[in-house]
Amino acid sequence: MNIGFEFIKYSLNAKGRQGIHSPFVYNLMDKVLSRPISSEIKHRQKALFAELRSDNTSIDFEEFGAGSKKLGKQRTVKQIFTTNSTHKKYGDLLIRIMHSYQPMSVLELGTSLGTGTLQMHWGNPLAKITSIEGCKETFAVAKKNILNHSLNDQIHTKNCTFQDYFNEPITELFDLVFIDGHHDGNSLIEYVKKLEKHTHNDTIFILDDIRWNNDMFSAWNKLSSDHQYHLTIDFFKMGLLIRQPNKQKEHFTLRKSV
Ligand SMILES: C[S@@+](CC[C@H](N)C(=O)[O-])C[C@H]1O[C@@H](n2cnc3c(N)ncnc32)[C@H](O)[C@@H]1O
């Protein structure tokens, strides 16, 4: 995939508020994406990122899914932060979505160092967040970060593969699902389908790295053209799916800041 070319195509199609008739999407653009982020959260983001950016601890990375395009088995926390983590740009999107829609039950597939987890948590500290990470040593770093930077005990982490997680009984009904790992198109579709019975019509699915490779992009195109998902939004790196079966099928390519 030529990511530069893809970005030009996306930028030419991406809309702002004008000409949006869907009330949900208009509100998303008008209220959610422009919501100011508190100085307290900005301060927390800065502190966490500064810590990870200077952490030269080396860990033994156990690979699941399609694997990193850039890193080997031995990785420093700093390298993982630079290449695999949700940074401020898309972190702000997670925070704004959590703060605006107040989902109470959240599932994250792919904790990594816990930066996405913590940003979602700061956006809505009351939400119960379950986050799954396969790599043992990455999981240990995430646990430490979450312990040091969370505001309460609402974050529940599990060290297992996504496949193992789906083999256990899941009793929750999730209001928001963030799928950020594996990077394999068929697996992405499989996880979304498996989660159908653990989600409801207004659950927001956030899929990360939809343009990570051709395979992921083709999975995103399949999901976003699936008539089961009436509202689908392309934010370039992340894509959103919501079932909303009582609405007309609509797809939007949006700028993530207004
Ligand atoms: C891109 S990182 C997640 C980033 C994180 N969500 C954030 O916002 O900073 C993906 C993570 O998913 C984990 N992962 C990928 N496939 C997995 C699988 N099948 N089972 C468990 N963990 C997996 C990897 O070990 C990696 O740490």
The ligand as a Tripos MOL2 file, in Angstrom:
@<TRIPOS>MOLECULE
LIG
   27    29     1     0     0
SMALL
NO_CHARGES

@<TRIPOS>ATOM
      1 C1         -0.7610   -1.6850   17.8960 C.3       1 LIG1
      2 S1         -0.4880   -2.4610   19.4350 S.3       1 LIG1
      3 C2         -1.7840   -1.8360   20.4580 C.3       1 LIG1
      4 C3         -1.6590   -0.3850   20.7680 C.3       1 LIG1
      5 C4         -2.5680    0.1010   21.8790 C.3       1 LIG1
      6 N1         -3.9360   -0.2880   21.6750 N.3       1 LIG1
      7 C5         -2.4980    1.6020   22.0030 C.2       1 LIG1
      8 O1         -3.5220    2.2450   21.7820 O.co2     1 LIG1
      9 O2         -1.4280    2.1380   22.3050 O.co2     1 LIG1
     10 C6         -1.0500   -4.1120   19.1750 C.3       1 LIG1
     11 C7         -0.8420   -5.0440   20.3460 C.3       1 LIG1
     12 O3         -1.7020   -6.1450   20.1560 O.3       1 LIG1
     13 C8         -1.0470   -7.3270   20.5720 C.3       1 LIG1
     14 N2         -1.6090   -8.4540   19.7790 N.ar      1 LIG1
     15 C9         -1.6470   -8.5560   18.4180 C.ar      1 LIG1
     16 N3         -2.2940   -9.6800   18.0520 N.ar      1 LIG1
     17 C10        -2.6760  -10.2940   19.1960 C.ar      1 LIG1
     18 C11        -3.3930  -11.4940   19.4590 C.ar      1 LIG1
     19 N4         -3.8350  -12.2760   18.4860 N.pl3     1 LIG1
     20 N5         -3.6110  -11.8210   20.7550 N.ar      1 LIG1
     21 C12        -3.1490  -11.0200   21.7600 C.ar      1 LIG1
     22 N6         -2.4590   -9.8720   21.5720 N.ar      1 LIG1
     23 C13        -2.2380   -9.5120   20.3040 C.ar      1 LIG1
     24 C14         0.4210   -7.1010   20.2560 C.3       1 LIG1
     25 O4          1.2250   -7.8910   21.1060 O.3       1 LIG1
     26 C15         0.5700   -5.5940   20.4690 C.3       1 LIG1
     27 O5          1.0970   -5.2940   21.7280 O.3       1 LIG1
@<TRIPOS>BOND
     1     1     2 1
     2     2     3 1
     3     2    10 1
     4     3     4 1
     5     4     5 1
     6     5     6 1
     7     5     7 1
     8     7     8 2
     9     7     9 1
    10    10    11 1
    11    11    12 1
    12    11    26 1
    13    12    13 1
    14    13    14 1
    15    13    24 1
    16    14    15 ar
    17    14    23 ar
    18    15    16 ar
    19    16    17 ar
    20    17    18 ar
    21    17    23 ar
    22    18    19 1
    23    18    20 ar
    24    20    21 ar
    25    21    22 ar
    26    22    23 ar
    27    24    25 1
    28    24    26 1
    29    26    27 1
@<TRIPOS>SUBSTRUCTURE
     1 LIG1         1 GROUP 0 **** ****
